[in-house]
């Protein structure tokens, strides 16, 4: 079972988390954050979040449906990540008193119109779930696992309602969940007598409430008797959704003492039965790495050692002319590639992605980005992307200077705008689609302005600063001189064709991560928590090694066949794994998701296209730098006249 650890001293935190990561621990570093203590009778205020559906992927605010409202709706403070996720946290009329059970509390009574009945039916048909929060814990519905009777699984939020037949009627009817039985679990300190909330569950019911006489504030429901502690269940008389129907919303509150301590309360939400699958993913990836490492070791220790020894022992020009292999292209191997400006931009952007992902992974694996901080990871990734612009400008300008470029401002400008402008254009169009659906997932103007400010106000200047620093550095000298006239490339075998080689190169990096990719897609599109960042960090390291090794192996074969155009091919070889990622995203869409609306499909493939593009830039940059190091190493080891 997963365990959570709350630590406030950074140095102690790092030491403990390194030891616990291997045991599926979840470390929460919460500087300055303390659990809230409640005395008996203290008010507990439930906050409502969004309505979500895996069928539409379009979130809506809670009050977009005619639910009961408090006297004044107050919006909660949200960070950048929460806004981008479509969270809309607001207060609600649900107010409890700590450790004081309540039954048959009437929230409000409404009469449906044709419009409101249609809205409820649409949300029920699309299987929307209602999200609520108490003391920063999301509301869950406990369900017993069919394969393990003693084990429970938890679904986030409860369904707006259900659709089905009733009383032998063959017509499909819509029924709303208008009675909620909340279960608040608390851990009580035996010394101080204070309590802390460690669980927030709900059992939803559809009940057609009845009462006698005229309705007023003191009306007693005959279907829900707090004195007899009796509720007419949904199976006896469910509440139907139709025009002119009267609906009374009610709730119960139960309190259960729990042995779970506050620091471990997220175990309920993060517990997963899939640890064995994650370990299988790691083993699968390690097998690929071992296979590639064996090939690289054979090339480096046997073939290359033999080649270098043989080349260095050649004494006459005739002997050298009889030789074939990678040495013969030494005068062309460091010739700048075609579209060298674009190449530098892609490499710089890849360095920016690499820095962002690496730092995010480290912080997430050590628990700094815990699920308790909603939107924290997305906010951290955006800010890291902005500040990593410094390294993007440095890497692109450094490479640009090696290619004898002189206009570093132009290359910095391209680096600052090429990928972000593409991503922003796609994001803006998708956001327009979401806005057209009046979804809370649409990013408001203020947040859009904040994103543009982060881009133009911080990222772009940092790219230029990095470009200046990189261009001021001494030029990277090639280990061998480049001929003035390019050598003719001999005809290549079919299997050394660039397209064939590139497509083959992307298979293994994708194979190293595709199992973990399934869980990532599930957490994104099926609205589940993903917290096994220790596994993910290991897979990321394996991805780096796989991309580097497959690029080096295929680059060596390419040079041996006297094809010196390795720059772009080294980038595309490992970068082609993004093609397989996008194809897998299509397979996941048709086999795992139930999206039927065109707008939702466009959103899915639009965001997955952006994700695949980012994956291409990342893996391509890793492959290039591996080949860059490899070629400089081997050509600096041979004697060239």
MIFI-411654 format. One line per field, with one value per residue (C-alpha): x, y, z. Coordinates in Angstrom, 3 decimals, decimal comma. Layout:
% residues N
px (X:...)
py (Y:...)
pz (Z:...)
//
This chain:
% residues 641
px (0,000:1,258:2,276:2,489:5,127:4,807:8,166:8,957:12,771:14,173:17,396:15,619:12,949:15,378:17,116:13,860:12,300:15,304:14,876:11,092:10,709:11,566:8,740:6,008:6,019:4,492:6,476:4,684:6,910:4,600:6,652:4,546:1,403:-0,176:-3,287:-6,444:-7,716:-11,430:-13,225:-16,642:-19,268:-16,859:-18,335:-17,130:-17,766:-17,956:-16,690:-17,970:-15,698:-16,463:-18,643:-16,484:-17,125:-14,776:-17,171:-16,973:-13,739:-15,516:-15,718:-18,518:-18,924:-21,135:-23,702:-24,072:-26,836:-29,715:-28,353:-29,088:-27,052:-25,857:-26,964:-23,764:-21,486:-17,801:-15,100:-12,067:-8,516:-7,041:-3,514:-2,582:-2,638:-6,131:-7,519:-5,952:-7,438:-10,892:-11,276:-13,852:-13,924:-16,865:-18,687:-21,807:-24,905:-23,526:-22,302:-21,640:-20,741:-17,779:-18,756:-22,451:-24,403:-27,300:-30,126:-32,658:-31,286:-33,274:-31,074:-33,694:-36,694:-36,813:-39,319:-37,835:-38,601:-38,232:-34,807:-33,449:-34,819:-33,018:-29,766:-29,955:-30,759:-27,794:-25,414:-26,848:-26,590:-22,915:-22,211:-21,063:-19,722:-19,970:-16,706:-16,665:-13,936:-13,756:-10,577:-8,712:-9,828:-11,801:-15,124:-15,072:-17,620:-16,428:-17,076:-16,129:-13,802:-15,443:-12,239:-11,367:-14,291:-12,255:-10,764:-12,367:-11,838:-12,776:-14,370:-13,895:-17,179:-20,707:-22,837:-25,372:-27,908:-28,707:-30,614:-32,686:-36,066:-38,399:-41,588:-41,668:-41,733:-39,685:-38,938:-35,621:-36,114:-33,694:-33,262:-31,319:-29,233:-30,938:-30,107:-26,483:-25,255:-21,871:-19,397:-16,687:-13,836:-11,763:-8,726:-9,031:-6,038:-6,470:-4,442:-5,774:-9,244:-8,999:-9,991:-8,559:-10,408:-8,876:-11,678:-14,631:-17,034:-20,570:-23,379:-25,763:-29,466:-32,350:-35,420:-38,817:-39,465:-43,019:-44,587:-48,018:-49,759:-48,245:-44,479:-42,701:-39,424:-40,841:-42,386:-41,552:-40,699:-42,570:-39,854:-37,013:-37,613:-34,667:-36,282:-36,808:-33,499:-35,218:-34,833:-36,987:-34,281:-34,003:-35,173:-38,560:-39,271:-36,577:-36,767:-37,487:-36,219:-39,073:-40,593:-42,665:-41,266:-40,579:-37,187:-36,185:-32,460:-31,477:-28,399:-27,247:-23,919:-22,237:-18,937:-16,612:-13,532:-10,474:-7,027:-5,547:-3,396:-3,616:-0,235:-1,453:-4,945:-4,084:-3,364:-7,046:-6,851:-3,392:-3,571:-3,323:-3,341:-1,126:2,304:3,160:2,350:4,672:7,431:6,791:7,173:10,523:11,764:10,586:12,412:15,560:15,654:15,634:18,395:20,532:20,129:21,168:23,962:25,353:25,386:27,023:29,606:30,411:30,808:32,865:35,065:35,571:34,737:35,804:38,972:39,886:39,036:41,049:44,051:43,859:43,508:46,397:48,669:48,154:51,466:50,918:48,372:47,523:46,598:44,385:42,615:41,825:40,139:36,436:34,433:33,788:37,321:36,995:34,309:36,379:36,612:32,835:31,401:31,396:30,088:27,111:23,730:21,178:18,770:21,305:19,350:16,251:18,392:19,862:16,380:15,102:18,116:17,711:14,001:14,809:17,247:14,477:12,106:14,763:15,522:11,838:10,992:14,092:13,556:9,813:10,501:12,971:10,615:7,652:9,592:10,615:7,020:7,354:4,482:1,952:-1,623:-2,831:-1,725:-4,224:-2,711:0,720:2,435:1,037:1,994:5,502:5,971:4,883:7,212:10,110:9,537:9,738:12,957:14,588:14,501:17,949:19,381:17,471:19,081:22,499:22,355:21,031:23,541:26,471:25,642:24,911:28,369:29,954:28,226:29,989:26,828:27,141:23,603:22,936:19,974:18,120:18,664:17,612:14,450:13,577:14,246:12,035:9,091:9,068:7,686:5,773:3,983:2,931:1,741:-0,049:-1,825:-3,118:-4,015:-5,887:-7,969:-8,802:-9,664:-12,031:-13,798:-14,118:-15,382:-17,988:-19,271:-19,467:-17,271:-15,380:-12,305:-12,086:-9,165:-10,389:-8,871:-6,944:-5,201:-4,485:-2,857:-0,771:0,457:1,400:3,215:5,199:6,158:7,028:7,967:10,192:10,870:11,845:14,313:15,866:16,336:18,178:20,338:21,180:21,906:24,310:26,119:26,345:27,623:30,308:31,732:34,702:33,704:33,513:36,418:35,966:38,439:39,171:39,214:36,352:37,109:36,077:34,430:31,816:32,468:29,991:27,897:27,859:24,582:23,129:21,565:17,767:17,979:20,253:17,735:17,063:13,294:13,740:16,504:14,552:11,368:13,271:15,097:11,886:10,481:12,756:12,464:8,684:8,772:10,650:7,888:4,602:3,391:3,920:2,361:-0,879:-1,100:-0,275:-3,028:-5,431:-4,692:-5,161:-8,241:-9,997:-9,456:-7,454:-4,574:-1,060:1,480:4,076:6,671:9,461:8,550:8,156:11,578:13,214:11,393:12,554:16,180:15,695:14,204:17,285:19,625:17,543:17,355:21,088:22,098:19,829:20,984:24,649:24,247:22,450:24,806:27,787:26,222:25,495:29,083:30,416:28,413:30,160:27,051:28,185:24,793:24,213:23,053:19,355:19,184:20,522:17,776:15,015:16,081:15,111:12,610:10,521:9,324:6,843:5,129:4,496:3,284:0,671:-0,397:-0,754:-2,836:-5,188:-5,370:-6,088:-8,848:-10,740:-10,223:-10,268:-12,296:-15,978:-15,761:-18,487:-18,786:-16,742:-15,518:-14,203:-12,432:-10,786:-9,666:-8,166:-6,210:-5,236:-3,668:-2,104:-0,583:1,015:2,234:3,705:5,402:6,996:8,079:9,665:11,687:12,813:13,848:15,382:17,629:18,770:19,632:21,525:23,703:24,570:25,688:27,488:29,532:30,094:31,352:33,688:35,060:35,829:37,229:39,491:40,941:42,323:45,348:44,359:46,960)
py (0,000:3,469:5,672:9,418:11,248:14,879:16,602:20,291:20,338:20,212:18,362:15,739:15,519:14,664:11,960:10,286:10,426:8,822:5,854:5,683:6,046:2,383:1,410:3,326:6,104:9,459:12,258:15,550:18,541:21,240:24,111:26,204:24,101:22,549:20,362:22,145:21,139:20,990:20,911:19,303:21,600:23,600:24,423:22,399:24,168:22,086:23,701:22,722:22,296:21,520:18,961:16,580:13,860:11,403:11,256:14,945:16,143:19,494:20,665:22,942:24,930:23,414:26,192:25,795:23,388:24,735:23,252:24,830:27,994:29,776:33,348:34,627:32,676:33,294:32,145:30,522:31,665:29,477:29,127:29,148:25,360:25,099:27,624:25,772:22,501:24,050:24,055:26,510:26,286:28,021:27,896:25,788:25,570:22,351:23,251:20,576:20,657:18,586:15,226:16,140:13,786:15,247:13,654:14,845:18,352:20,111:22,278:23,710:22,914:23,676:23,154:22,132:23,997:22,565:24,226:23,067:19,542:19,401:20,579:17,869:15,207:16,244:16,037:12,673:11,348:12,394:10,829:14,024:13,731:16,356:17,291:18,641:19,457:19,395:20,490:20,164:16,525:15,634:13,842:10,139:7,364:4,057:0,949:-2,597:-4,248:-7,150:-9,204:-8,428:-8,395:-6,926:-4,134:-0,841:1,426:5,109:7,097:10,841:12,679:11,325:11,082:13,840:11,087:7,820:6,753:3,573:1,873:1,939:0,110:-2,079:0,923:0,211:3,901:5,278:7,662:10,109:10,152:12,744:12,146:14,607:13,020:12,766:10,801:12,289:10,327:12,426:10,386:11,980:11,151:12,217:13,145:11,380:14,045:17,338:16,019:17,854:16,121:16,199:15,233:12,217:11,149:12,570:10,067:10,166:7,748:9,374:8,481:9,444:9,940:11,367:13,253:13,695:15,900:16,786:20,122:23,289:23,701:25,997:26,036:23,786:21,196:17,645:15,131:11,831:10,148:11,191:11,027:12,230:10,915:7,419:7,669:6,322:7,206:5,892:4,542:5,237:1,714:2,429:5,853:7,588:11,248:11,581:14,489:15,986:19,359:20,777:18,175:19,326:18,300:18,576:18,373:16,837:15,412:13,385:13,664:10,807:10,964:7,962:7,770:6,550:5,311:6,965:9,928:13,258:12,805:9,506:10,573:10,718:6,978:6,366:8,318:7,240:3,513:1,551:-2,178:-1,634:-1,692:-5,008:-3,515:-0,588:-3,000:-4,907:-1,606:-0,999:-4,522:-4,236:-0,944:-2,276:-5,204:-2,749:-0,710:-3,805:-4,881:-1,473:-1,146:-4,457:-3,214:0,069:-1,744:-4,039:-1,060:1,003:-1,708:-4,042:-2,530:1,031:-0,033:-2,227:0,503:3,169:0,866:-0,116:3,450:4,689:1,912:2,797:4,015:4,660:6,623:3,501:1,598:4,464:4,555:0,847:1,355:1,968:3,050:6,001:7,467:8,294:10,908:12,758:15,776:16,129:14,765:18,176:20,073:22,210:20,651:22,103:24,514:24,897:27,806:25,650:22,844:25,131:26,332:22,764:21,789:24,848:24,131:20,515:21,655:23,846:20,880:18,619:21,042:21,591:17,881:16,866:19,416:18,663:14,926:15,405:17,621:15,306:12,151:13,761:14,796:18,562:18,506:16,478:15,853:17,817:20,936:21,039:22,491:22,654:20,473:22,357:25,683:24,412:23,123:26,436:28,446:26,054:26,241:30,030:30,094:27,330:29,761:30,837:27,397:27,273:30,497:29,366:25,985:27,333:30,224:27,963:25,545:28,402:29,869:26,474:26,543:29,888:31,913:35,576:36,869:35,500:37,832:36,294:32,738:33,743:35,343:32,172:30,036:32,251:32,166:29,017:26,347:28,670:30,408:27,060:25,766:29,023:29,056:25,505:26,238:29,405:27,571:24,740:27,267:28,975:25,633:25,161:28,713:28,031:25,165:27,537:25,196:26,244:24,722:27,814:29,929:33,424:36,577:37,420:34,046:34,291:37,659:36,106:33,378:35,957:37,998:34,945:34,337:37,872:39,353:36,594:33,761:35,860:38,089:35,019:33,372:36,481:36,553:32,871:33,541:36,341:34,179:31,260:33,389:34,964:31,536:30,353:28,504:24,721:23,487:20,455:17,603:17,359:19,885:20,120:19,890:22,753:20,427:17,989:14,309:12,317:9,907:6,370:4,619:3,241:-0,129:-0,113:-0,672:2,372:4,590:7,645:7,063:3,401:4,139:6,954:4,902:1,959:4,218:5,486:2,084:1,270:4,614:4,372:0,723:1,772:4,126:2,963:1,043:4,050:6,179:4,239:5,319:8,927:9,061:7,432:10,049:12,884:11,732:9,540:12,040:9,819:10,673:9,818:9,817:7,097:9,642:7,387:4,915:7,729:9,175:5,782:5,419:8,913:7,981:4,807:6,904:9,149:6,152:4,446:7,549:8,129:4,545:3,895:7,169:6,294:2,794:3,954:6,931:4,547:2,347:5,463:6,718:3,254:3,362:6,701:8,830:11,903:13,695:12,670:15,913:15,874:12,093:11,780:14,181:12,467:8,923:9,163:11,955:9,639:7,962:10,862:9,437:6,176:8,128:9,894:6,628:5,066:8,072:7,289:3,639:4,717:7,032:4,310:1,522:3,161:6,354:6,831:10,261:10,774:14,544:16,091:18,980:16,580:14,535:17,657:18,628:15,197:14,981:18,653:18,310:14,932:16,485:19,163:16,504:14,438:17,516:18,280:14,626:14,841:17,911:16,346:12,917:14,367:16,650:13,770:11,689:14,544:15,322:11,634:11,452:14,781:13,447:10,131:11,623:14,054:11,204:8,827:11,413:12,892:9,396:8,795:10,296:12,337:13,811)
pz (0,000:-0,876:2,011:2,224:4,198:5,274:5,750:6,186:6,387:2,813:3,578:5,688:3,011:0,211:2,217:3,251:-0,208:-1,900:0,430:0,082:-3,690:-4,227:-1,859:-3,716:-1,134:-1,814:-0,195:0,272:0,842:2,187:3,621:5,930:5,405:8,481:8,769:9,828:13,256:14,009:17,327:17,660:16,167:14,020:10,583:7,586:4,301:1,137:-2,048:-5,473:-8,467:-12,090:-13,857:-15,908:-18,452:-20,128:-23,075:-23,973:-22,263:-21,794:-18,165:-16,973:-13,785:-11,087:-11,307:-15,077:-14,019:-11,867:-8,650:-5,288:-4,717:-1,578:-0,905:-2,540:-4,846:-4,100:-6,517:-4,945:-5,668:-8,406:-9,716:-13,398:-13,669:-12,173:-14,653:-17,588:-16,286:-16,243:-12,438:-11,151:-7,354:-5,643:-2,339:-1,873:0,371:1,941:5,429:8,073:11,744:12,808:14,355:14,396:12,086:10,150:8,211:5,670:5,411:2,726:0,505:-1,826:-4,007:-7,734:-10,519:-13,838:-17,010:-20,491:-20,726:-17,362:-17,872:-21,210:-19,588:-16,918:-19,534:-21,680:-18,728:-17,643:-21,191:-21,383:-17,966:-16,259:-12,737:-9,998:-8,276:-4,723:-2,206:1,590:3,370:0,046:-0,364:-3,503:-3,135:-4,053:-4,491:-2,937:-5,030:-4,118:-6,598:-8,449:-8,361:-4,718:-2,298:0,546:-1,582:-2,580:-5,535:-5,583:-8,398:-8,367:-8,031:-8,397:-11,522:-12,148:-12,691:-14,433:-17,523:-17,679:-17,508:-14,510:-13,465:-16,547:-18,892:-22,010:-22,589:-21,368:-18,462:-16,859:-13,061:-11,093:-7,978:-5,671:-2,286:-1,159:1,834:2,727:4,823:6,460:7,898:10,609:12,706:16,323:18,417:21,804:23,609:22,242:21,260:17,933:14,717:11,218:8,049:6,303:3,932:2,020:0,445:-0,901:-1,743:-4,251:-4,474:-6,692:-4,487:-5,397:-2,191:-0,971:1,662:3,008:2,590:1,204:0,928:3,374:5,301:8,047:5,738:6,766:4,070:4,313:2,246:4,515:8,266:10,390:13,597:12,257:10,353:7,293:3,624:0,804:-1,518:-5,214:-6,097:-4,519:-6,008:-8,104:-9,086:-12,792:-14,892:-16,913:-17,654:-14,760:-12,348:-8,806:-7,377:-3,723:-3,014:0,332:2,028:5,023:6,824:8,639:10,529:10,843:13,038:11,151:12,102:9,017:9,959:8,145:6,427:4,889:3,830:0,114:0,097:-0,625:-3,844:-4,967:-4,221:-7,444:-8,252:-11,303:-9,669:-11,350:-14,752:-13,999:-13,054:-16,278:-18,120:-16,418:-17,189:-20,799:-21,214:-19,552:-21,989:-24,877:-23,232:-22,602:-26,215:-27,527:-24,970:-26,174:-29,740:-28,761:-26,656:-29,575:-31,896:-29,474:-27,990:-30,948:-34,309:-33,606:-31,810:-34,756:-37,269:-35,478:-35,085:-38,748:-40,004:-37,884:-39,196:-42,877:-44,276:-47,942:-49,934:-51,966:-48,834:-47,742:-51,096:-50,861:-47,531:-47,175:-44,177:-41,954:-42,131:-45,815:-45,135:-42,520:-44,835:-45,078:-41,850:-40,138:-43,132:-41,917:-42,695:-45,077:-43,352:-40,572:-39,024:-38,613:-37,238:-34,573:-33,606:-33,180:-31,080:-28,843:-28,366:-27,535:-24,844:-23,423:-23,272:-21,793:-18,980:-18,217:-18,116:-16,175:-13,394:-13,268:-13,014:-10,176:-8,193:-8,849:-7,928:-4,643:-3,933:-4,274:-6,789:-4,841:-6,079:-3,061:-4,904:-7,766:-10,919:-9,301:-11,890:-14,868:-13,299:-12,559:-16,120:-17,642:-15,409:-15,999:-19,750:-19,553:-17,544:-19,593:-22,508:-21,286:-22,140:-25,431:-26,630:-25,422:-27,182:-30,492:-30,639:-29,710:-32,496:-34,906:-34,309:-34,983:-38,392:-39,052:-38,492:-37,563:-36,918:-33,446:-32,878:-35,801:-34,576:-31,047:-32,417:-34,321:-31,245:-29,093:-31,498:-33,651:-31,312:-28,934:-31,824:-33,323:-29,962:-29,154:-32,524:-32,061:-28,435:-29,411:-32,045:-29,637:-26,952:-29,402:-29,908:-26,141:-25,744:-28,429:-26,269:-23,252:-21,253:-18,140:-19,818:-22,033:-20,871:-19,913:-21,392:-18,228:-18,179:-21,910:-21,273:-18,462:-20,842:-23,464:-20,803:-19,670:-23,289:-24,409:-21,057:-19,655:-22,106:-25,137:-23,220:-21,586:-25,000:-26,190:-23,051:-23,585:-27,262:-26,362:-23,810:-26,236:-29,098:-26,918:-26,140:-28,261:-31,420:-31,108:-33,228:-35,451:-34,804:-38,566:-41,403:-43,864:-47,605:-49,842:-52,354:-51,099:-51,639:-53,702:-51,665:-53,137:-53,838:-50,617:-49,923:-49,500:-45,764:-45,400:-47,133:-44,978:-44,681:-43,775:-41,285:-39,609:-39,240:-37,789:-35,332:-33,723:-32,835:-29,896:-28,021:-28,322:-27,218:-24,087:-22,951:-24,463:-21,372:-19,117:-21,845:-21,385:-17,734:-18,605:-21,239:-18,789:-16,138:-18,644:-20,546:-17,958:-15,128:-12,821:-10,505:-11,659:-8,873:-9,585:-10,620:-9,377:-12,123:-14,618:-13,810:-14,353:-17,679:-18,663:-17,982:-20,026:-22,850:-22,869:-23,048:-25,752:-27,951:-27,597:-28,310:-31,305:-32,877:-32,335:-33,782:-36,920:-37,302:-37,266:-39,941:-42,022:-41,799:-42,616:-45,845:-46,613:-46,135:-44,211:-44,061:-40,473:-38,838:-39,684:-39,798:-36,243:-35,132:-37,079:-36,146:-32,492:-33,148:-35,336:-32,136:-31,975:-35,066:-33,224:-30,193:-32,324:-33,967:-30,514:-29,444:-32,337:-31,274:-27,671:-28,881:-30,722:-28,176:-24,726:-25,032:-25,735:-27,330:-29,927:-30,311:-33,166:-31,003:-28,363:-31,037:-32,450:-28,937:-28,326:-31,561:-31,382:-27,947:-28,791:-31,928:-29,742:-27,311:-30,154:-31,619:-28,245:-27,931:-31,400:-30,449:-27,169:-28,469:-31,623:-29,599:-27,394:-30,486:-32,104:-29,090:-28,709:-32,354:-32,048:-29,144:-30,942:-34,223:-32,491:-30,398:-33,257:-35,673:-33,015:-32,464:-35,950:-37,678:-40,706:-43,090)
//
